[in-house]
Amino acid sequence: MNAIYSDSGAPILPGASIGVIGGGQLGRYFVIEARRMGYVTWVLDPDANAPAMQLAENPVVAHYDDMEALEKLGRACDAVTVEFENVPSQSLHMLSSHCRVAPSADCIKVAQDRDLEKKTAQTHGLSPVPYASITSESDLTSAAKAVTFPAILKTARLGYDGKGQHICHNEEELAAAFQAVEGAACVLEQRIDLAAEVSVVLARGIDGQSVVFPLSRNVHVGGILSTSTVPSGLSQEILACAESQALKLANGLNFVGVLAVEFFIDADGNVLFNEMAPRPHNSGHYTLDATVTSQFEQQMRALCGLPLGSVALLSPVCMINVLGDVWTEKNPDWMRVVETPGAHLHLYGKAAARAGRKMGHINCLADSAEEALAAAHGIHGKLPQLT
């Protein structure tokens, strides 16, 4: 009978085999960093042509709960991480019997459920947006009394980029929204007077040491992140409060890896917890060009027990997402990007462009955050090839 894996925490050095579950764009950048640093890469994803699968030396085409494929991955790799948070926790528990897994299955489980996520945040001293939990129709009346309208009903599981969300102005609309999600467990969040949105992206190592990237100021359009700008232009008091809360959460969870924590700033300057992502984050893509160490290299370093890199900002920057919406009958006008000083184009290798689908992003570096933001919008507005 094989012994169960016991992690000594020793560094895993280049030449070792590293795996990631999930083949999207976040996994793709992880593979790029791992290969650059001299590691052998494995990716498990059900789509053979997923962005990360295109670059890995060892793609494993399988579903995330395929125990035979997971065992193959676990036996081949010295360490495994995740590209997204909806990997079944039992899959990660099984993998951890064969190799190092970070972040842990318990951390991933928290991020899979908005209700648990908010309760966990409160446990560790963070302040979520006022909310109520809804698990059945009988909870609707009490939720309506606990939360001031207008409010947003969000499914507790699997919602992202605005999916599974309904704005409600009264109890009748709440009942209709709950019926629309077919009675799935939800949270009802008060819609606050929003002054700004920020995200804290940090890395925390096996030794408990952490580094925090410069905070980005985020703007969403239609529930999907549009731009992340650094420096944020917010007060040092607000930034310090957000950073402190994110570190409390990471330490409380004994988190290992890259963690993104999103916050709302209300009109009174209160810093309110929104949600966490236990992996690199869209708002951290600016680090690919504007910081000494990217969020993906930090993910590698944390997973492998290496010293964390510098998070020093090299230049003010704005990251703007490129969605499938800018594709018309032709490809976007990429010349607009490559001819612009300070603009860096990143495309993810996705086969088909669809409205709302993240196809890539552009990092615009400039002398100030305002100039970077203006450049990003200027370039983006010229991308569609109009016929």
C-alpha positions as CSV (number, residue, x, y, z in Angstrom):
1,M,0.0,0.0,0.0
2,N,1.4,3.4,-1.0
3,A,2.2,5.9,1.7
4,I,0.0,9.1,1.8
5,Y,2.0,12.1,0.7
6,S,3.4,14.3,3.5
7,D,4.5,17.8,2.4
8,S,7.8,18.9,4.1
9,G,7.5,22.3,2.7
10,A,10.9,22.0,1.0
11,P,11.5,24.1,-2.1
12,I,10.6,22.5,-5.4
13,L,13.3,23.6,-7.9
14,P,13.4,24.0,-11.7
15,G,13.4,20.6,-13.5
16,A,10.5,19.4,-11.4
17,S,7.0,18.7,-12.8
18,I,4.2,21.2,-12.0
19,G,0.5,20.8,-12.8
20,V,-2.5,23.1,-13.1
21,I,-6.1,22.2,-13.2
22,G,-7.9,24.4,-15.7
23,G,-6.8,25.3,-19.2
24,G,-8.0,28.9,-19.6
25,Q,-6.0,32.0,-19.9
26,L,-4.9,32.1,-16.3
27,G,-3.6,28.6,-16.7
28,R,-1.9,29.6,-19.9
29,Y,0.1,32.3,-18.2
30,F,1.0,30.0,-15.4
31,V,2.4,27.5,-17.9
32,I,4.4,30.3,-19.7
33,E,6.0,31.2,-16.4
34,A,6.6,27.6,-15.3
35,R,8.3,26.8,-18.6
36,R,10.3,30.0,-18.6
37,M,11.6,29.0,-15.1
38,G,12.6,25.5,-16.3
39,Y,9.7,23.4,-14.9
40,V,7.9,20.6,-16.8
41,T,4.3,21.5,-17.1
42,W,1.0,19.4,-17.0
43,V,-2.5,20.8,-17.5
44,L,-5.8,19.0,-17.0
45,D,-8.8,20.3,-18.8
46,P,-11.7,18.7,-20.8
47,D,-11.0,20.9,-23.8
48,A,-7.9,19.7,-25.8
49,N,-7.6,23.1,-27.4
50,A,-7.9,25.3,-24.3
51,P,-5.4,28.1,-24.1
52,A,-3.1,26.4,-21.5
53,M,-3.4,23.0,-23.2
54,Q,-1.8,24.5,-26.3
55,L,1.4,25.3,-24.4
56,A,1.8,22.5,-21.9
57,E,4.2,19.7,-22.5
58,N,1.8,17.2,-21.0
59,P,-1.9,18.0,-21.6
60,V,-4.4,15.7,-19.9
61,V,-7.8,15.8,-21.6
62,A,-10.3,14.9,-18.8
63,H,-13.0,16.3,-16.6
64,Y,-12.1,17.8,-13.3
65,D,-13.7,14.9,-11.4
66,D,-12.0,12.1,-13.5
67,M,-10.3,10.3,-10.7
68,E,-8.1,8.2,-13.0
69,A,-6.8,11.3,-14.8
70,L,-6.3,13.1,-11.5
71,E,-4.3,10.2,-10.1
72,K,-2.1,10.3,-13.2
73,L,-1.6,14.0,-12.7
74,G,-0.9,13.6,-9.0
75,R,1.7,10.9,-9.5
76,A,3.4,12.8,-12.3
77,C,3.7,16.2,-10.6
78,D,5.6,17.5,-7.6
79,A,3.0,20.2,-7.0
80,V,-0.4,21.2,-8.5
81,T,-2.4,24.4,-8.4
82,V,-5.7,25.6,-9.8
83,E,-6.7,28.1,-12.5
84,F,-10.2,28.6,-11.3
85,E,-12.1,28.0,-8.1
86,N,-14.8,25.6,-9.2
87,V,-12.6,22.5,-9.1
88,P,-14.4,19.8,-7.0
89,S,-12.9,19.8,-3.5
90,Q,-12.8,16.0,-3.5
91,S,-10.5,16.2,-6.6
92,L,-8.1,18.3,-4.7
93,H,-8.2,16.2,-1.6
94,M,-7.4,13.2,-3.7
95,L,-4.5,15.0,-5.4
96,S,-3.1,16.1,-2.0
97,S,-2.5,12.4,-1.2
98,H,0.1,12.3,-4.0
99,C,1.7,15.7,-4.2
100,R,1.7,19.3,-2.9
101,V,-1.6,21.1,-3.7
102,A,-1.9,24.9,-3.2
103,P,-4.1,26.6,-2.4
104,S,-5.7,23.9,-0.3
105,A,-9.1,22.2,-1.0
106,D,-10.5,24.0,2.1
107,C,-9.6,27.4,0.7
108,I,-11.0,26.6,-2.7
109,K,-14.3,25.4,-1.0
110,V,-14.7,28.8,0.7
111,A,-14.5,30.6,-2.7
112,Q,-17.1,28.3,-4.3
113,D,-20.0,29.6,-2.2
114,R,-20.8,33.3,-1.8
115,D,-22.6,32.7,1.5
116,L,-19.7,30.7,3.0
117,E,-17.3,33.2,1.6
118,K,-19.0,36.1,3.4
119,K,-19.3,34.3,6.7
120,T,-15.6,33.3,6.5
121,A,-14.7,36.9,5.7
122,Q,-16.6,38.1,8.8
123,T,-15.0,35.5,10.9
124,H,-11.6,36.9,10.0
125,G,-12.6,40.5,10.7
126,L,-13.7,41.8,7.3
127,S,-16.8,43.7,6.6
128,P,-19.0,42.4,3.8
129,V,-21.6,44.4,2.0
130,P,-24.9,44.1,4.1
131,Y,-26.5,40.9,2.9
132,A,-28.9,38.1,3.8
133,S,-28.7,34.4,3.0
134,I,-31.6,32.7,1.1
135,T,-31.8,29.0,0.8
136,S,-35.6,28.6,0.2
137,E,-38.7,30.6,-0.6
138,S,-39.4,30.8,3.1
139,D,-36.3,33.1,3.6
140,L,-37.5,35.8,1.2
141,T,-39.6,37.8,3.6
142,S,-36.9,37.9,6.3
143,A,-34.2,38.7,3.7
144,A,-36.3,41.6,2.4
145,K,-36.6,43.0,5.9
146,A,-32.9,42.6,6.6
147,V,-31.5,44.2,3.5
148,T,-32.4,47.7,2.2
149,F,-33.7,47.9,-1.4
150,P,-32.5,48.2,-4.1
151,A,-30.5,45.0,-3.7
152,I,-28.9,42.4,-5.9
153,L,-29.8,38.7,-5.7
154,K,-26.8,36.6,-6.5
155,T,-26.6,32.8,-6.8
156,A,-24.4,31.4,-4.1
157,R,-22.5,29.2,-6.5
158,L,-21.1,29.5,-10.1
159,G,-21.9,33.1,-10.7
160,Y,-19.2,35.3,-12.3
161,D,-18.9,38.3,-14.7
162,G,-22.4,39.3,-13.8
163,K,-24.0,35.9,-14.4
164,G,-26.7,34.7,-11.9
165,Q,-27.4,38.2,-10.7
166,H,-30.7,40.1,-10.6
167,I,-31.4,43.7,-9.4
168,C,-34.4,43.9,-7.1
169,H,-36.3,47.0,-6.0
170,N,-38.8,45.4,-3.7
171,E,-40.0,42.1,-2.3
172,E,-42.1,41.2,-5.4
173,E,-39.1,41.6,-7.7
174,L,-37.1,39.5,-5.2
175,A,-39.6,36.7,-5.4
176,A,-39.5,36.8,-9.2
177,A,-35.7,36.8,-9.3
178,F,-35.6,33.8,-6.9
179,Q,-38.0,32.0,-9.2
180,A,-35.8,32.9,-12.2
181,V,-32.8,31.2,-10.6
182,E,-35.0,28.2,-9.9
183,G,-34.7,28.3,-6.2
184,A,-30.9,28.0,-6.1
185,A,-29.2,29.1,-2.9
186,C,-28.5,32.8,-3.0
187,V,-27.4,35.9,-1.2
188,L,-29.2,39.2,-1.3
189,E,-26.8,42.0,-1.2
190,Q,-27.7,45.6,-0.5
191,R,-26.8,47.9,-3.4
192,I,-24.5,50.5,-2.0
193,D,-23.7,54.0,-3.1
194,L,-20.5,53.0,-4.8
195,A,-17.5,55.4,-5.0
196,A,-14.9,53.0,-6.2
197,E,-14.0,49.3,-6.6
198,V,-10.5,48.0,-5.9
199,S,-8.8,44.7,-5.7
200,V,-6.0,43.5,-3.6
201,V,-3.8,40.9,-5.3
202,L,-1.3,39.3,-2.9
203,A,0.9,36.3,-2.8
204,R,1.5,34.2,0.4
205,G,4.1,31.6,0.7
206,I,4.3,28.3,2.6
207,D,6.3,30.1,5.3
208,G,3.5,32.6,5.8
209,Q,5.3,35.5,4.3
210,S,3.2,37.7,2.0
211,V,3.7,40.4,-0.6
212,V,1.0,42.7,-1.9
213,F,0.8,44.2,-5.4
214,P,-0.1,47.8,-5.8
215,L,-3.9,48.1,-5.6
216,S,-5.9,48.6,-8.8
217,R,-9.0,50.7,-9.3
218,N,-11.5,48.7,-11.3
219,V,-14.4,49.6,-13.5
220,H,-17.0,47.0,-14.6
221,V,-19.3,47.3,-17.6
222,G,-22.2,45.0,-17.8
223,G,-20.9,43.0,-14.8
224,I,-17.6,42.3,-16.6
225,L,-14.3,43.9,-15.6
226,S,-13.4,46.6,-18.2
227,T,-10.3,48.4,-16.8
228,S,-7.9,48.2,-13.9
229,T,-5.8,51.2,-13.3
230,V,-2.7,51.6,-11.1
231,P,-2.0,53.8,-9.1
232,S,-5.6,53.9,-8.0
233,G,-5.8,57.5,-7.0
234,L,-7.5,56.6,-3.7
235,S,-6.3,57.8,-0.3
236,Q,-3.6,55.9,1.5
237,E,-6.0,55.4,4.4
238,I,-8.4,53.5,2.1
239,L,-5.6,51.5,0.4
240,A,-4.1,50.5,3.8
241,C,-7.5,49.4,5.1
242,A,-8.1,47.2,2.0
243,E,-4.6,45.7,2.1
244,S,-4.9,45.0,5.9
245,Q,-8.2,43.2,5.4
246,A,-6.9,41.1,2.5
247,L,-3.9,40.0,4.6
248,K,-6.2,39.1,7.5
249,L,-8.2,36.9,5.2
250,A,-5.1,35.2,3.7
251,N,-3.5,34.6,7.1
252,G,-6.8,33.4,8.6
253,L,-7.2,30.8,5.8
254,N,-3.5,29.9,6.0
255,F,-3.6,30.5,2.3
256,V,-0.7,29.5,0.0
257,G,-0.6,31.0,-3.5
258,V,-2.0,34.1,-5.2
259,L,-5.2,35.5,-3.7
260,A,-7.3,38.3,-5.1
261,V,-9.7,40.1,-2.8
262,E,-12.2,42.6,-4.2
263,F,-13.6,45.5,-2.2
264,F,-16.3,48.1,-2.7
265,I,-15.6,51.6,-1.4
266,D,-18.8,53.4,-0.5
267,A,-19.5,57.2,-0.5
268,D,-18.5,57.5,3.1
269,G,-15.1,55.8,2.5
270,N,-16.0,52.5,4.1
271,V,-14.1,49.5,2.7
272,L,-16.5,46.6,2.2
273,F,-15.6,43.0,1.2
274,N,-17.1,41.8,-2.0
275,E,-15.5,38.5,-2.9
276,M,-12.3,36.5,-3.1
277,A,-10.6,34.6,-5.9
278,P,-8.0,31.9,-4.7
279,R,-5.8,32.3,-7.8
280,P,-4.5,35.0,-10.1
281,H,-7.1,37.5,-11.1
282,N,-8.1,39.5,-14.2
283,S,-7.4,42.8,-12.4
284,G,-3.8,41.6,-11.8
285,H,-3.0,41.2,-15.5
286,Y,-1.3,44.6,-15.4
287,T,1.6,42.9,-13.4
288,L,2.6,41.1,-16.6
289,D,4.2,44.4,-17.9
290,A,4.2,46.9,-15.0
291,T,5.7,45.2,-12.0
292,V,9.0,43.5,-11.3
293,T,7.4,40.1,-10.8
294,S,4.0,39.1,-12.3
295,Q,1.2,37.5,-10.4
296,F,1.8,34.3,-12.3
297,E,5.5,34.1,-11.4
298,Q,4.4,34.7,-7.8
299,Q,1.9,31.8,-8.1
300,M,4.8,29.6,-9.2
301,R,7.1,30.8,-6.4
302,A,4.4,30.3,-3.7
303,L,3.5,26.9,-5.0
304,C,7.1,25.8,-5.1
305,G,8.2,27.2,-1.8
306,L,10.5,29.8,-3.3
307,P,11.1,33.3,-2.0
308,L,8.4,35.7,-3.3
309,G,9.5,38.3,-5.8
310,S,9.4,42.1,-5.8
311,V,6.0,43.7,-6.4
312,A,7.5,47.1,-7.2
313,L,5.6,49.1,-9.8
314,L,7.7,50.0,-12.8
315,S,5.2,52.3,-14.4
316,P,1.7,53.7,-14.1
317,V,-0.6,51.3,-16.1
318,C,-4.1,50.6,-17.2
319,M,-5.2,47.1,-18.2
320,I,-8.3,47.0,-20.5
321,N,-10.0,43.8,-21.4
322,V,-10.6,42.9,-25.0
323,L,-13.9,41.0,-25.3
324,G,-15.3,39.2,-28.3
325,D,-17.6,42.2,-28.9
326,V,-14.8,44.0,-30.8
327,W,-14.7,41.3,-33.5
328,T,-16.8,42.1,-36.5
329,E,-16.6,40.4,-39.9
330,K,-12.8,40.9,-39.7
331,N,-10.2,40.6,-36.9
332,P,-9.7,43.7,-34.7
333,D,-7.3,46.3,-36.0
334,W,-4.2,45.1,-34.0
335,M,-2.0,47.7,-35.7
336,R,-3.7,50.3,-33.5
337,V,-2.1,48.5,-30.5
338,V,1.3,47.7,-31.8
339,E,1.9,51.2,-33.2
340,T,1.2,52.8,-29.8
341,P,4.2,53.4,-27.5
342,G,3.7,51.7,-24.1
343,A,0.8,49.4,-25.3
344,H,1.3,45.7,-24.8
345,L,-1.1,43.3,-26.5
346,H,-2.0,39.9,-24.9
347,L,-4.2,37.5,-26.7
348,Y,-5.3,34.2,-25.1
349,G,-5.5,31.8,-28.1
350,K,-9.2,31.2,-27.9
351,A,-10.7,29.7,-31.0
352,A,-14.0,31.6,-31.2
353,A,-14.9,35.2,-30.3
354,R,-18.3,35.7,-28.6
355,A,-19.9,38.7,-27.1
356,G,-18.8,39.1,-23.5
357,R,-16.0,36.5,-23.8
358,K,-12.6,37.6,-22.6
359,M,-10.3,37.1,-25.6
360,G,-7.3,39.1,-24.4
361,H,-6.3,42.4,-22.8
362,I,-4.0,45.4,-23.4
363,N,-1.7,46.9,-20.8
364,C,-1.0,50.6,-21.5
365,L,2.0,52.0,-19.7
366,A,2.3,55.8,-19.4
367,D,3.7,58.6,-17.2
368,S,0.5,58.8,-15.1
369,A,-2.5,56.7,-14.4
370,E,-4.7,59.2,-16.1
371,E,-2.7,59.0,-19.3
372,A,-2.6,55.3,-19.2
373,L,-6.4,55.1,-18.8
374,A,-6.9,57.6,-21.7
375,A,-4.6,55.6,-23.9
376,A,-6.4,52.3,-23.1
377,H,-9.8,53.7,-24.0
378,G,-8.4,55.4,-27.1
379,I,-6.8,52.2,-28.4
380,H,-9.8,50.0,-27.5
381,G,-12.2,52.3,-29.3
382,K,-10.3,51.9,-32.5
383,L,-10.1,48.1,-32.5
384,P,-13.2,47.1,-34.4
385,Q,-12.7,46.8,-38.1
386,L,-15.8,48.6,-39.3
387,T,-17.1,47.5,-42.7
